[in-house]
Amino acid sequence: MVIIKLSKEIENKHENYFKDKILPKLIDSKLKKHNYKVKKEEAHRIHMDVNILRKVFRTQHNGFIDFIENNYIDFAIGKPKTLKDLHEQIKKSFPIIYEMLKESSSSEKEDSYNNYLYNLFGYEKFKVKDLYYYVKKMAEEATGKDRYCKEVREKIVEILKSNYPKLKHEINNRLMINQRKLSADEFAEEFKKLTDINITMDNFNEIDIFGTEWSDYAFVMESGLRVCPYCNRQYITPVFSDSGKMRADLDHFLPKSRYPYFSMSLYNLIPVCKSCNQSLKGSKESGFNDINPYEDNLDDYFTFKADVFTSEISIEKVKGKTKDISLHTDKFKIEPLYNYHRNQVDELIRKRIAYPDKYIKKLFDDNRDYFKDENEIKQLLIGYIHDKSKLNDEAFLKLRRDIAEQLGFINGKQDDMLIEQLKKIITKI
């Protein structure tokens, strides 16, 4: 629930992808044979004669594409504030385009201008290929060959065995088969039966599996996000293999139905859990003024509080913030969903009783060789991370940190009266 920071390497890869894969299609759309033909219904919706609209539309569309081409870096890797500026320029400079997109955003027709533009940007093609493709490409580059052959086959086996030493026996049995020569199709088929060859966040950099190729899985892996930035409840750690794969949803913060020209903007793609994206957000739209995890620390906007008698969890807004956190917490049902986890509050209350400050100090004094300070002892015992910048690393870290602070574990002296009160509550329970 802290600001998501993407690396320069991610930005560079996405910018190059945009330039190489998206721009050419956008530029081609200016050619007559690829140009969009305005529908009568669209002219009717924006209150224009269809013949007049068709005449002015092509000029505006081509100018719009020129605008994207001249500002493609901002469209590719512009931060949220930059995307807002681009949107305002589009609204001002291309009013026909703006109105057509606004009016057609609610249309599900595949032949609408909105869908036409969305397809030009090609989000649906921003997909990973199979694992065999990437390993084979690595082997081809290493051997200087451009197709499957004995050298490529042997290099594939070498790559697999060096990265998965525990699977050497299975790799040999499937891919070498007593040194029998396998055809390209047979080899690919046997490769895909290696069910334990998995790529995760922890090993994809070591293998450098994606190389310079960019895709949805490469982005999620590179982002390093392990927990949903919207809720901090669900893990979104990916796994990629030929026997099964799973990744976070990529939420279009600004909906692609309304802003197809931002459908492939890096800072409009947020790795989140499926519950938040598909079940809770659904068709609810976010806007430029909403809290955005690429520019806002959600942790700065609210604090979890617990009723020590009932363990009920509530949200306390931080005063003085210009954006309304309730839009976020209501959309993603933060408070009711977190109340399924009152057991975590019960656990922290019992630990507050079991580990008074003097005991924590004694533990540290007795183990100075293993811990640098008392905070490390607390983190181990209580299950939170003292460093707020790491709240996105594990599920429920914000909840546990906020409640630990409420109970006096963090940033405060022990409240003996509170502990006695907690003892009485636990005894009654």
C-alpha positions as CSV (number, residue, x, y, z in Angstrom):
1,M,0.0,0.0,0.0
2,V,2.9,2.3,-0.7
3,I,3.8,4.0,-3.9
4,I,4.8,1.5,-6.7
5,K,8.1,2.4,-8.1
6,L,9.1,0.9,-11.5
7,S,12.7,0.6,-12.6
8,K,14.3,2.4,-15.4
9,E,14.8,-0.9,-17.1
10,I,11.1,-1.6,-17.1
11,E,10.5,1.9,-18.6
12,N,13.1,1.3,-21.3
13,K,11.6,-2.1,-22.3
14,H,8.1,-0.7,-22.4
15,E,9.1,2.4,-24.4
16,N,10.9,0.2,-27.0
17,Y,7.9,-2.2,-27.2
18,F,5.6,0.8,-27.8
19,K,7.9,2.2,-30.5
20,D,8.4,-1.1,-32.3
21,K,5.1,-2.9,-31.9
22,I,2.4,-0.2,-31.5
23,L,3.6,2.9,-33.4
24,P,3.8,1.3,-36.8
25,K,0.1,0.1,-36.6
26,L,-1.0,3.6,-35.5
27,I,0.9,5.2,-38.4
28,D,-0.6,2.6,-40.9
29,S,-4.1,3.6,-39.7
30,K,-3.6,6.9,-41.5
31,L,-3.6,5.1,-44.9
32,K,-6.9,5.1,-46.7
33,K,-7.2,1.3,-46.9
34,H,-6.8,1.1,-43.1
35,N,-8.8,4.2,-42.1
36,Y,-11.9,3.8,-39.9
37,K,-15.3,4.4,-41.5
38,V,-17.6,6.4,-39.3
39,K,-21.0,4.7,-38.6
40,K,-24.3,6.5,-38.9
41,E,-25.1,5.7,-35.2
42,E,-21.9,7.4,-34.1
43,A,-22.8,10.6,-36.1
44,H,-26.2,10.5,-34.5
45,R,-24.9,10.2,-31.0
46,I,-22.7,13.2,-31.3
47,H,-25.4,15.2,-33.2
48,M,-23.6,15.5,-36.5
49,D,-24.5,14.8,-40.1
50,V,-22.7,11.6,-41.1
51,N,-21.3,12.9,-44.3
52,I,-19.9,16.0,-42.6
53,L,-18.5,13.9,-39.8
54,R,-16.8,11.5,-42.3
55,K,-15.1,14.4,-44.0
56,V,-13.7,16.0,-40.8
57,F,-13.1,12.7,-39.0
58,R,-10.2,11.5,-41.2
59,T,-8.3,14.8,-40.8
60,Q,-8.8,14.7,-37.1
61,H,-7.9,11.0,-36.8
62,N,-4.7,11.5,-38.8
63,G,-3.8,14.6,-36.7
64,F,-4.5,12.6,-33.6
65,I,-2.2,9.8,-34.7
66,D,0.5,12.4,-35.5
67,F,0.0,13.8,-32.0
68,I,0.6,10.3,-30.5
69,E,3.6,9.7,-32.7
70,N,5.2,13.1,-31.6
71,N,4.5,12.3,-28.0
72,Y,4.9,8.5,-28.0
73,I,7.3,8.4,-25.1
74,D,4.7,10.2,-22.9
75,F,2.0,7.8,-24.1
76,A,4.3,4.8,-23.4
77,I,5.9,5.7,-20.0
78,G,4.3,8.9,-18.9
79,K,3.4,9.1,-15.2
80,P,-0.3,9.7,-14.2
81,K,0.1,13.4,-14.2
82,T,1.6,13.3,-17.7
83,L,-1.3,11.1,-18.9
84,K,-3.8,13.7,-17.5
85,D,-2.0,16.5,-19.5
86,L,-2.2,14.3,-22.6
87,H,-5.9,13.8,-22.1
88,E,-6.5,17.5,-21.7
89,Q,-4.6,18.2,-24.9
90,I,-6.7,15.5,-26.8
91,K,-9.9,17.0,-25.5
92,K,-8.9,20.5,-26.6
93,S,-7.2,19.7,-29.9
94,F,-9.3,16.8,-31.2
95,P,-12.9,17.5,-30.1
96,I,-14.4,15.1,-32.6
97,I,-12.2,12.2,-31.5
98,Y,-12.9,13.0,-27.9
99,E,-16.7,13.1,-28.4
100,M,-16.7,9.8,-30.4
101,L,-14.7,8.0,-27.8
102,K,-16.8,9.4,-25.0
103,E,-20.0,8.4,-26.6
104,S,-18.9,5.0,-27.8
105,S,-17.2,4.0,-24.5
106,S,-20.4,2.4,-23.3
107,S,-20.9,0.6,-26.6
108,E,-20.0,-3.1,-26.8
109,K,-20.0,-3.1,-30.6
110,E,-16.8,-4.5,-32.0
111,D,-16.9,-2.1,-34.9
112,S,-17.0,1.1,-32.8
113,Y,-14.2,3.6,-33.1
114,N,-13.3,3.0,-29.5
115,N,-12.7,-0.7,-30.2
116,Y,-10.9,0.2,-33.4
117,L,-8.4,2.4,-31.5
118,Y,-8.1,-0.1,-28.7
119,N,-7.1,-2.8,-31.3
120,L,-4.6,-0.5,-32.8
121,F,-2.8,-0.2,-29.5
122,G,-2.9,-4.0,-29.2
123,Y,-3.2,-4.7,-25.5
124,E,-4.7,-8.2,-26.3
125,K,-1.4,-9.0,-28.1
126,F,0.7,-8.0,-25.1
127,K,1.0,-11.6,-24.1
128,V,3.7,-14.1,-23.2
129,K,4.7,-16.9,-25.5
130,D,5.3,-20.4,-24.2
131,L,8.4,-21.3,-22.1
132,Y,9.9,-23.5,-24.8
133,Y,10.0,-20.5,-27.2
134,Y,12.1,-18.5,-24.8
135,V,14.6,-21.3,-23.9
136,K,14.9,-22.2,-27.5
137,K,15.6,-18.6,-28.4
138,M,18.3,-18.4,-25.7
139,A,19.9,-21.6,-27.1
140,E,19.8,-20.2,-30.7
141,E,21.5,-17.0,-29.6
142,A,24.1,-18.8,-27.7
143,T,25.0,-21.2,-30.5
144,G,24.6,-18.7,-33.4
145,K,21.9,-20.9,-35.0
146,D,18.6,-19.7,-36.2
147,R,16.6,-23.0,-36.0
148,Y,16.3,-26.3,-34.1
149,C,19.4,-28.5,-34.6
150,K,21.7,-30.8,-32.6
151,E,23.7,-27.8,-31.2
152,V,20.5,-26.0,-30.2
153,R,19.1,-29.1,-28.6
154,E,22.2,-29.7,-26.6
155,K,22.3,-26.1,-25.5
156,I,18.7,-26.3,-24.3
157,V,19.5,-29.3,-22.2
158,E,22.6,-27.5,-20.8
159,I,20.5,-24.4,-19.9
160,L,17.9,-26.5,-18.1
161,K,20.4,-28.6,-16.2
162,S,22.5,-25.6,-15.0
163,N,19.4,-23.9,-13.7
164,Y,17.5,-26.9,-12.4
165,P,20.3,-29.2,-11.2
166,K,17.8,-31.4,-9.1
167,L,16.0,-32.3,-12.3
168,K,19.1,-33.5,-14.3
169,H,17.9,-37.1,-14.3
170,E,14.4,-36.2,-15.7
171,I,15.8,-33.8,-18.2
172,N,18.2,-36.4,-19.6
173,N,15.5,-39.0,-19.7
174,R,13.0,-36.9,-21.6
175,L,15.2,-34.8,-23.8
176,M,18.2,-37.0,-24.5
177,I,16.4,-40.4,-24.6
178,N,19.6,-42.5,-25.1
179,Q,20.9,-39.9,-27.5
180,R,18.1,-40.7,-30.0
181,K,17.7,-37.9,-32.4
182,L,14.3,-36.2,-31.8
183,S,12.5,-34.1,-34.4
184,A,11.8,-30.5,-33.5
185,D,8.1,-31.3,-32.7
186,E,9.0,-34.4,-30.6
187,F,11.6,-32.4,-28.7
188,A,9.1,-29.6,-28.0
189,E,6.5,-32.1,-26.9
190,E,9.0,-33.7,-24.4
191,F,10.1,-30.3,-23.1
192,K,6.5,-29.4,-22.2
193,K,6.2,-32.6,-20.1
194,L,8.9,-31.2,-17.7
195,T,6.3,-30.0,-15.2
196,D,8.8,-28.8,-12.6
197,I,10.5,-26.3,-14.9
198,N,9.0,-23.1,-13.5
199,I,9.9,-19.4,-13.8
200,T,9.2,-17.2,-10.7
201,M,10.1,-13.8,-9.4
202,D,13.0,-15.4,-7.6
203,N,14.7,-17.1,-10.5
204,F,13.7,-15.3,-13.7
205,N,16.6,-12.8,-13.5
206,E,19.1,-15.5,-13.0
207,I,17.9,-17.3,-16.1
208,D,17.2,-14.1,-18.0
209,I,14.4,-16.0,-19.6
210,F,12.7,-13.2,-21.5
211,G,15.8,-11.4,-22.7
212,T,14.8,-8.2,-24.5
213,E,11.3,-9.5,-25.3
214,W,8.5,-7.7,-23.4
215,S,5.2,-9.1,-22.4
216,D,2.6,-9.1,-19.6
217,Y,4.5,-11.8,-17.6
218,A,7.8,-10.1,-18.1
219,F,6.3,-6.9,-16.7
220,V,4.7,-8.6,-13.7
221,M,8.0,-10.4,-13.0
222,E,10.1,-7.3,-13.3
223,S,7.7,-5.2,-11.1
224,G,8.6,-7.3,-8.1
225,L,5.1,-6.8,-6.6
226,R,4.2,-9.7,-4.3
227,V,1.0,-8.4,-2.8
228,C,-2.0,-6.6,-4.3
229,P,-1.4,-2.8,-3.9
230,Y,-5.1,-2.2,-3.7
231,C,-6.0,-4.4,-0.7
232,N,-2.7,-5.8,0.8
233,R,-4.6,-9.0,1.4
234,Q,-3.9,-11.2,-1.6
235,Y,-0.6,-12.5,-3.0
236,I,0.0,-11.8,-6.7
237,T,3.3,-13.6,-7.1
238,P,3.5,-15.2,-10.6
239,V,4.6,-18.5,-11.9
240,F,5.3,-19.3,-15.6
241,S,5.8,-22.7,-17.1
242,D,4.5,-24.8,-20.1
243,S,2.4,-26.9,-17.7
244,G,0.6,-24.0,-16.2
245,K,1.0,-20.3,-15.5
246,M,-0.5,-17.7,-13.3
247,R,0.0,-13.9,-12.9
248,A,-1.6,-10.9,-11.4
249,D,-4.4,-9.1,-13.3
250,L,-3.2,-6.0,-15.1
251,D,-5.8,-3.4,-14.1
252,H,-6.3,-0.4,-16.4
253,F,-6.6,2.3,-13.8
254,L,-8.1,4.6,-16.4
255,P,-10.5,2.2,-18.1
256,K,-9.6,1.1,-21.6
257,S,-13.2,1.4,-22.6
258,R,-13.0,5.2,-22.0
259,Y,-9.3,5.8,-22.7
260,P,-8.2,3.3,-25.4
261,Y,-5.2,5.5,-26.2
262,F,-3.9,4.8,-22.6
263,S,-4.5,1.0,-22.9
264,M,-0.8,0.4,-23.3
265,S,0.5,3.2,-21.2
266,L,2.9,1.6,-18.6
267,Y,1.7,3.7,-15.7
268,N,-1.9,2.9,-16.5
269,L,-1.3,-0.9,-16.0
270,I,-1.3,-2.0,-12.3
271,P,-0.6,-5.6,-11.2
272,V,-3.4,-6.4,-8.8
273,C,-5.3,-9.4,-7.5
274,K,-8.3,-10.9,-9.4
275,S,-10.6,-10.2,-6.5
276,C,-9.9,-6.5,-6.5
277,N,-9.9,-6.2,-10.3
278,Q,-12.7,-8.5,-11.5
279,S,-15.0,-8.9,-8.5
280,L,-14.8,-5.5,-6.8
281,K,-13.7,-2.9,-9.3
282,G,-15.4,-4.5,-12.2
283,S,-16.9,-1.8,-14.4
284,K,-16.4,0.9,-11.8
285,E,-14.3,3.6,-13.3
286,S,-11.3,5.4,-11.7
287,G,-10.4,8.9,-12.7
288,F,-7.4,11.2,-12.8
289,N,-8.2,12.6,-9.4
290,D,-8.6,9.2,-7.6
291,I,-5.9,7.8,-5.4
292,N,-3.4,6.0,-7.7
293,P,-0.8,3.6,-6.3
294,Y,1.8,5.0,-8.8
295,E,1.6,8.4,-7.2
296,D,0.0,8.0,-3.8
297,N,1.0,6.2,-0.6
298,L,-2.3,4.7,0.5
299,D,-0.7,4.1,3.9
300,D,-0.7,7.9,4.4
301,Y,-4.4,8.2,3.9
302,F,-5.8,5.9,6.6
303,T,-5.0,3.8,9.6
304,F,-6.5,0.5,10.7
305,K,-7.9,0.6,14.3
306,A,-9.1,-2.3,16.4
307,D,-11.7,-2.4,19.2
308,V,-9.7,-4.3,21.9
309,F,-13.0,-5.7,23.4
310,T,-14.4,-7.1,20.2
311,S,-11.3,-7.1,17.9
312,E,-13.5,-5.4,15.3
313,I,-11.4,-3.6,12.7
314,S,-12.3,-0.1,11.5
315,I,-10.7,2.5,9.2
316,E,-9.6,5.9,10.5
317,K,-9.0,8.5,7.8
318,V,-6.0,10.8,8.1
319,K,-7.0,14.4,8.2
320,G,-5.7,17.0,5.8
321,K,-5.4,14.8,2.7
322,T,-6.8,16.3,-0.6
323,K,-8.0,13.0,-2.0
324,D,-10.9,11.0,-0.5
325,I,-9.7,7.6,0.6
326,S,-13.3,6.4,1.1
327,L,-13.6,6.1,-2.7
328,H,-10.9,3.5,-2.6
329,T,-11.8,1.7,0.6
330,D,-15.5,1.5,-0.4
331,K,-14.7,0.3,-3.9
332,F,-12.5,-2.5,-2.7
333,K,-14.5,-3.2,0.5
334,I,-11.5,-2.9,2.7
335,E,-13.2,-2.6,6.0
336,P,-15.7,-5.5,5.7
337,L,-13.1,-7.8,4.1
338,Y,-10.5,-7.1,6.8
339,N,-13.1,-7.9,9.5
340,Y,-12.8,-11.5,8.3
341,H,-9.3,-11.4,9.8
342,R,-10.0,-10.4,13.4
343,N,-8.0,-13.4,14.5
344,Q,-4.9,-11.3,13.6
345,V,-6.0,-8.7,16.1
346,D,-6.6,-11.4,18.8
347,E,-3.1,-12.7,18.1
348,L,-1.5,-9.3,18.5
349,I,-3.4,-8.6,21.7
350,R,-2.1,-11.8,23.2
351,K,1.4,-11.0,22.1
352,R,1.3,-7.6,23.6
353,I,0.5,-9.3,26.9
354,A,3.1,-12.0,26.5
355,Y,5.9,-9.7,25.3
356,P,6.1,-6.6,27.6
357,D,8.9,-4.1,26.7
358,K,11.2,-5.3,29.5
359,Y,11.0,-8.9,28.1
360,I,11.7,-7.7,24.6
361,K,14.7,-5.7,25.9
362,K,16.0,-8.8,27.7
363,L,15.6,-10.9,24.6
364,F,17.7,-8.4,22.7
365,D,20.4,-8.2,25.4
366,D,20.7,-12.0,25.4
367,N,20.9,-12.2,21.6
368,R,22.9,-9.1,20.5
369,D,25.0,-11.2,18.2
370,Y,22.0,-12.0,16.1
371,F,19.9,-8.9,16.0
372,K,21.0,-5.3,15.4
373,D,18.2,-3.7,17.6
374,E,15.0,-4.3,19.5
375,N,12.9,-3.6,16.4
376,E,14.3,-6.7,14.8
377,I,13.2,-8.7,17.8
378,K,9.7,-7.2,17.6
379,Q,9.4,-7.9,13.9
380,L,10.2,-11.5,14.5
381,L,7.8,-11.9,17.4
382,I,5.0,-9.8,16.3
383,G,5.0,-10.4,12.5
384,Y,5.3,-6.9,11.0
385,I,7.9,-4.9,9.1
386,H,9.3,-1.8,10.8
387,D,10.2,-0.2,7.4
388,K,7.0,1.3,5.9
389,S,8.5,1.3,2.4
390,K,8.2,-2.5,2.4
391,L,4.5,-2.8,3.1
392,N,3.9,-4.2,-0.3
393,D,6.2,-7.2,0.4
394,E,3.8,-9.4,2.5
395,A,0.0,-9.7,2.9
396,F,-1.6,-7.9,5.9
397,L,1.6,-5.9,6.7
398,K,-0.3,-2.6,7.0
399,L,-2.9,-4.1,9.3
400,R,-0.4,-5.7,11.6
401,R,1.8,-2.6,11.7
402,D,-1.1,-0.3,12.5
403,I,-2.5,-2.5,15.2
404,A,1.0,-3.1,16.7
405,E,1.4,0.7,16.8
406,Q,-2.0,1.0,18.5
407,L,-1.0,-1.5,21.1
408,G,2.2,0.3,21.9
409,F,4.7,-2.1,20.2
410,I,5.9,0.6,17.9
411,N,6.7,4.3,18.4
412,G,5.6,4.4,22.0
413,K,6.3,3.3,25.5
414,Q,4.5,0.4,27.1
415,D,1.1,1.3,28.5
416,D,0.8,-0.8,31.7
417,M,-2.8,0.2,32.2
418,L,-3.6,-1.0,28.6
419,I,-1.9,-4.3,29.2
420,E,-3.8,-4.9,32.4
421,Q,-7.0,-4.0,30.6
422,L,-6.1,-6.5,27.8
423,K,-5.4,-9.2,30.4
424,K,-8.9,-8.8,31.9
425,I,-10.5,-8.9,28.4
426,I,-8.6,-12.1,27.5
427,T,-9.5,-13.7,30.9
428,K,-13.2,-13.0,30.3
429,I,-13.1,-14.5,26.8
